Amino acid sequence: MSYLKQFGILTNPFKETNEMSAYFESESFMEGLARLNLLLESGGIFHLYGMYGIGKSALLSWWIKQLEDRYQSVIINYTQV
């Protein structure tokens, strides 16, 4: 049995898409959004780091899609640190 059928999921949440149709609003996810919004208000740059698989890329992708058109964003993935 596939995990899609097992959990009653209609689409593959792990497929690379331009949509953030599936994400989990955990306490840490919401805290991350709050910190990113504070950064937006205060200006500047930041360095986001953490263990692999905890949702850093998902958080950034979701947040960037919510930004107004007047903002410009750049993501530099450097995994050889």
VEXLUM-330204 format. One record per residue: residue number from 0; residue in one letter; x, y, z of N, C-alpha, C in turn. Coordinates in pm, whole numbers, plus 50000, padded with zeros to 5 digits. Example, Ala and Ser with C-alpha at 12.3 -4.5 7.8 and 13.67 -1.06 7.14 Angstrom:
2
pos 0&code a&n_u 51319&n_v 49431&n_w 50780&ca_u 51230&ca_v 49550&ca_w 50780&c_u 51320&c_v 49670&c_w 50780 .
pos 1&code s&n_u 51285&n_v 49775&n_w 50708&ca_u 51367&ca_v 49894&ca_w 50714&c_u 51290&c_v 50003&c_w 50787 .
END
This chain:
81
pos 0&code m&n_u 50085&n_v 49882&n_w 50000&ca_u 50000&ca_v 50000&ca_w 50000&c_u 50090&c_v 50124&c_w 50000 .
pos 1&code s&n_u 50058&n_v 50219&n_w 49916&ca_u 50138&ca_v 50341&ca_w 49909&c_u 50103&c_v 50433&c_w 50026 .
pos 2&code y&n_u 50195&n_v 50521&n_w 50060&ca_u 50168&ca_v 50614&ca_w 50170&c_u 50056&c_v 50711&c_w 50134 .
pos 3&code l&n_u 50036&n_v 50739&n_w 50003&ca_u 49926&ca_v 50827&ca_w 49962&c_u 49793&c_v 50767&c_w 50003 .
pos 4&code k&n_u 49776&n_v 50639&n_w 49974&ca_u 49653&ca_v 50571&ca_w 50010&c_u 49644&c_v 50550&c_w 50161 .
pos 5&code q&n_u 49756&n_v 50514&n_w 50222&ca_u 49761&ca_v 50487&ca_w 50366&c_u 49712&c_v 50608&c_w 50447 .
pos 6&code f&n_u 49756&n_v 50728&n_w 50409&ca_u 49723&ca_v 50848&ca_w 50486&c_u 49612&c_v 50931&c_w 50421 .
pos 7&code g&n_u 49553&n_v 50882&n_w 50312&ca_u 49444&ca_v 50953&ca_w 50247&c_u 49486&c_v 51084&c_w 50182 .
pos 8&code i&n_u 49609&n_v 51087&n_w 50128&ca_u 49661&ca_v 51207&ca_w 50064&c_u 49631&c_v 51200&c_w 49915 .
pos 9&code l&n_u 49581&n_v 51309&n_w 49860&ca_u 49542&ca_v 51310&ca_w 49719&c_u 49658&c_v 51338&c_w 49624 .
pos 10&code t&n_u 49754&n_v 51420&n_w 49667&ca_u 49869&ca_v 51451&ca_w 49583&c_u 49998&c_v 51422&c_w 49658 .
pos 11&code n&n_u 50106&n_v 51405&n_w 49583&ca_u 50235&ca_v 51372&ca_w 49641&c_u 50295&c_v 51497&c_w 49707 .
pos 12&code p&n_u 50305&n_v 51502&n_w 49840&ca_u 50359&ca_v 51622&ca_w 49906&c_u 50509&c_v 51637&c_w 49889 .
pos 13&code f&n_u 50578&n_v 51533&n_w 49842&ca_u 50723&ca_v 51537&ca_w 49828&c_u 50767&c_v 51569&c_w 49685 .
pos 14&code k&n_u 50673&n_v 51584&n_w 49595&ca_u 50704&ca_v 51616&ca_w 49456&c_u 50746&c_v 51762&c_w 49447 .
pos 15&code e&n_u 50853&n_v 51788&n_w 49373&ca_u 50900&ca_v 51925&ca_w 49354&c_u 50799&c_v 52001&c_w 49270 .
pos 16&code t&n_u 50737&n_v 52100&n_w 49331&ca_u 50642&ca_v 52185&ca_w 49258&c_u 50665&c_v 52329&c_w 49298 .
pos 17&code n&n_u 50597&n_v 52418&n_w 49233&ca_u 50604&ca_v 52559&ca_w 49268&c_u 50494&c_v 52596&c_w 49367 .
pos 18&code e&n_u 50421&n_v 52499&n_w 49416&ca_u 50312&ca_v 52523&ca_w 49509&c_u 50352&c_v 52477&c_w 49648 .
pos 19&code m&n_u 50299&n_v 52545&n_w 49746&ca_u 50315&ca_v 52500&ca_w 49884&c_u 50176&c_v 52457&c_w 49931 .
pos 20&code s&n_u 50122&n_v 52355&n_w 49869&ca_u 49988&ca_v 52311&ca_w 49903&c_u 49986&c_v 52227&c_w 50029 .
pos 21&code a&n_u 50101&n_v 52172&n_w 50067&ca_u 50106&ca_v 52088&ca_w 50186&c_u 50221&c_v 52133&c_w 50274 .
pos 22&code y&n_u 50187&n_v 52183&n_w 50390&ca_u 50288&ca_v 52216&ca_w 50490&c_u 50223&c_v 52202&c_w 50626 .
pos 23&code f&n_u 50304&n_v 52187&n_w 50727&ca_u 50254&ca_v 52165&ca_w 50862&c_u 50284&c_v 52287&c_w 50946 .
pos 24&code e&n_u 50180&n_v 52351&n_w 50997&ca_u 50197&ca_v 52471&ca_w 51079&c_u 50234&c_v 52433&c_w 51222 .
pos 25&code s&n_u 50356&n_v 52386&n_w 51239&ca_u 50403&ca_v 52352&ca_w 51373&c_u 50439&c_v 52479&c_w 51448 .
pos 26&code e&n_u 50466&n_v 52465&n_w 51576&ca_u 50506&ca_v 52579&ca_w 51657&c_u 50636&c_v 52639&c_w 51603 .
pos 27&code s&n_u 50730&n_v 52553&n_w 51565&ca_u 50857&ca_v 52603&ca_w 51513&c_u 50840&c_v 52668&c_w 51376 .
pos 28&code f&n_u 50749&n_v 52616&n_w 51293&ca_u 50720&ca_v 52678&ca_w 51163&c_u 50665&c_v 52818&c_w 51182 .
pos 29&code m&n_u 50571&n_v 52832&n_w 51274&ca_u 50510&ca_v 52963&ca_w 51299&c_u 50612&c_v 53060&c_w 51362 .
pos 30&code e&n_u 50699&n_v 53009&n_w 51447&ca_u 50804&ca_v 53094&ca_w 51504&c_u 50900&c_v 53140&c_w 51395 .
pos 31&code g&n_u 50934&n_v 53050&n_w 51303&ca_u 51020&ca_v 53086&ca_w 51191&c_u 50958&c_v 53196&c_w 51106 .
pos 32&code l&n_u 50828&n_v 53185&n_w 51079&ca_u 50759&ca_v 53289&ca_w 51002&c_u 50761&c_v 53422&c_w 51076 .
pos 33&code a&n_u 50740&n_v 53418&n_w 51206&ca_u 50742&ca_v 53541&ca_w 51286&c_u 50880&c_v 53606&c_w 51281 .
pos 34&code r&n_u 50985&n_v 53526&n_w 51289&ca_u 51121&ca_v 53580&ca_w 51283&c_u 51151&c_v 53639&c_w 51146 .
pos 35&code l&n_u 51105&n_v 53572&n_w 51041&ca_u 51127&ca_v 53624&ca_w 50905&c_u 51051&c_v 53755&c_w 50885 .
pos 36&code n&n_u 50930&n_v 53764&n_w 50938&ca_u 50853&ca_v 53888&ca_w 50925&c_u 50917&c_v 54001&c_w 51005 .
pos 37&code l&n_u 50975&n_v 53970&n_w 51121&ca_u 51047&ca_v 54071&ca_w 51198&c_u 51168&c_v 54120&c_w 51120 .
pos 38&code l&n_u 51238&n_v 54028&n_w 51057&ca_u 51353&ca_v 54064&ca_w 50974&c_u 51309&c_v 54157&c_w 50862 .
pos 39&code l&n_u 51196&n_v 54128&n_w 50802&ca_u 51144&ca_v 54210&ca_w 50693&c_u 51118&c_v 54353&c_w 50740 .
pos 40&code e&n_u 51064&n_v 54367&n_w 50861&ca_u 51035&ca_v 54499&ca_w 50916&c_u 51163&c_v 54575&c_w 50949 .
pos 41&code s&n_u 51264&n_v 54505&n_w 50999&ca_u 51385&ca_v 54572&ca_w 51044&c_u 51490&c_v 54586&c_w 50933 .
pos 42&code g&n_u 51478&n_v 54508&n_w 50828&ca_u 51573&ca_v 54514&ca_w 50717&c_u 51696&c_v 54430&c_w 50746 .
pos 43&code g&n_u 51773&n_v 54404&n_w 50643&ca_u 51897&ca_v 54331&ca_w 50661&c_u 51898&c_v 54198&c_w 50590 .
pos 44&code i&n_u 51999&n_v 54120&n_w 50624&ca_u 52014&ca_v 53986&ca_w 50567&c_u 52020&c_v 53887&c_w 50683 .
pos 45&code f&n_u 52008&n_v 53760&n_w 50652&ca_u 52014&ca_v 53661&ca_w 50759&c_u 52072&c_v 53530&c_w 50707 .
pos 46&code h&n_u 52107&n_v 53446&n_w 50798&ca_u 52163&ca_v 53314&ca_w 50770&c_u 52073&c_v 53213&c_w 50840 .
pos 47&code l&n_u 52009&n_v 53129&n_w 50763&ca_u 51920&ca_v 53026&ca_w 50818&c_u 51992&c_v 52893&c_w 50811 .
pos 48&code y&n_u 52004&n_v 52826&n_w 50924&ca_u 52075&ca_v 52699&ca_w 50926&c_u 52003&c_v 52604&c_w 51022 .
pos 49&code g&n_u 52033&n_v 52478&n_w 51008&ca_u 51976&ca_v 52376&ca_w 51095&c_u 51997&c_v 52240&c_w 51034 .
pos 50&code m&n_u 51956&n_v 52139&n_w 51107&ca_u 51968&ca_v 52001&ca_w 51061&c_u 51888&c_v 51982&c_w 50933 .
pos 51&code y&n_u 51932&n_v 51887&n_w 50850&ca_u 51860&ca_v 51861&ca_w 50725&c_u 51726&c_v 51797&c_w 50756 .
pos 52&code g&n_u 51629&n_v 51830&n_w 50672&ca_u 51497&ca_v 51770&ca_w 50683&c_u 51402&c_v 51835&c_w 50782 .
pos 53&code i&n_u 51439&n_v 51951&n_w 50838&ca_u 51349&ca_v 52012&ca_w 50937&c_u 51256&c_v 52117&c_w 50876 .
pos 54&code g&n_u 51272&n_v 52146&n_w 50747&ca_u 51178&ca_v 52235&ca_w 50679&c_u 51227&c_v 52375&c_w 50648 .
pos 55&code k&n_u 51357&n_v 52395&n_w 50648&ca_u 51411&ca_v 52528&ca_w 50618&c_u 51370&c_v 52574&c_w 50478 .
pos 56&code s&n_u 51389&n_v 52490&n_w 50380&ca_u 51356&ca_v 52526&ca_w 50241&c_u 51206&c_v 52547&c_w 50225 .
pos 57&code a&n_u 51126&n_v 52464&n_w 50288&ca_u 50981&ca_v 52478&ca_w 50280&c_u 50936&c_v 52610&c_w 50343 .
pos 58&code l&n_u 50993&n_v 52643&n_w 50458&ca_u 50961&ca_v 52768&ca_w 50526&c_u 50995&c_v 52888&c_w 50438 .
pos 59&code l&n_u 51115&n_v 52889&n_w 50382&ca_u 51156&ca_v 53001&ca_w 50296&c_u 51070&c_v 53011&c_w 50171 .
pos 60&code s&n_u 51043&n_v 52897&n_w 50108&ca_u 50961&ca_v 52898&ca_w 49987&c_u 50823&c_v 52954&c_w 50015 .
pos 61&code w&n_u 50762&n_v 52910&n_w 50124&ca_u 50628&ca_v 52956&ca_w 50159&c_u 50630&c_v 53105&c_w 50189 .
pos 62&code w&n_u 50730&n_v 53149&n_w 50267&ca_u 50739&ca_v 53289&ca_w 50307&c_u 50762&c_v 53380&c_w 50187 .
pos 63&code i&n_u 50852&n_v 53341&n_w 50098&ca_u 50882&ca_v 53422&ca_w 49980&c_u 50759&c_v 53439&c_w 49892 .
pos 64&code k&n_u 50678&n_v 53335&n_w 49880&ca_u 50557&ca_v 53345&ca_w 49798&c_u 50456&c_v 53443&c_w 49857 .
pos 65&code q&n_u 50467&n_v 53470&n_w 49988&ca_u 50375&ca_v 53563&ca_w 50053&c_u 50421&c_v 53708&c_w 50044 .
pos 66&code l&n_u 50545&n_v 53730&n_w 50000&ca_u 50599&ca_v 53865&ca_w 49993&c_u 50531&c_v 53947&c_w 49883 .
pos 67&code e&n_u 50525&n_v 54075&n_w 49907&ca_u 50471&ca_v 54166&ca_w 49805&c_u 50569&c_v 54176&c_w 49690 .
pos 68&code d&n_u 50522&n_v 54221&n_w 49575&ca_u 50605&ca_v 54232&ca_w 49455&c_u 50720&c_v 54331&c_w 49470 .
pos 69&code r&n_u 50710&n_v 54423&n_w 49564&ca_u 50816&ca_v 54524&ca_w 49579&c_u 50942&c_v 54467&c_w 49643 .
pos 70&code y&n_u 50934&n_v 54344&n_w 49695&ca_u 51051&ca_v 54281&ca_w 49756&c_u 51118&c_v 54187&c_w 49657 .
pos 71&code q&n_u 51249&n_v 54177&n_w 49672&ca_u 51328&ca_v 54087&ca_w 49590&c_u 51401&c_v 53992&c_w 49684 .
pos 72&code s&n_u 51405&n_v 53865&n_w 49650&ca_u 51470&ca_v 53768&ca_w 49738&c_u 51574&c_v 53687&c_w 49661 .
pos 73&code v&n_u 51673&n_v 53641&n_w 49737&ca_u 51777&ca_v 53556&ca_w 49682&c_u 51802&c_v 53445&c_w 49782 .
pos 74&code i&n_u 51806&n_v 53323&n_w 49734&ca_u 51840&ca_v 53209&ca_w 49820&c_u 51969&c_v 53149&c_w 49765 .
pos 75&code i&n_u 52068&n_v 53140&n_w 49850&ca_u 52195&ca_v 53078&ca_w 49812&c_u 52208&c_v 52949&c_w 49893 .
pos 76&code n&n_u 52199&n_v 52838&n_w 49826&ca_u 52216&ca_v 52708&ca_w 49892&c_u 52363&c_v 52668&c_w 49884 .
pos 77&code y&n_u 52423&n_v 52658&n_w 49999&ca_u 52564&ca_v 52616&ca_w 50005&c_u 52572&c_v 52504&c_w 50108 .
pos 78&code t&n_u 52569&n_v 52383&n_w 50062&ca_u 52559&ca_v 52269&ca_w 50154&c_u 52694&c_v 52212&c_w 50193 .
pos 79&code q&n_u 52803&n_v 52272&n_w 50149&ca_u 52936&ca_v 52219&ca_w 50179&c_u 53000&c_v 52287&c_w 50299 .
pos 80&code v&n_u 52920&n_v 52347&n_w 50386&ca_u 52973&ca_v 52420&ca_w 50502&c_u 53026&c_v 52319&c_w 50603 .
END
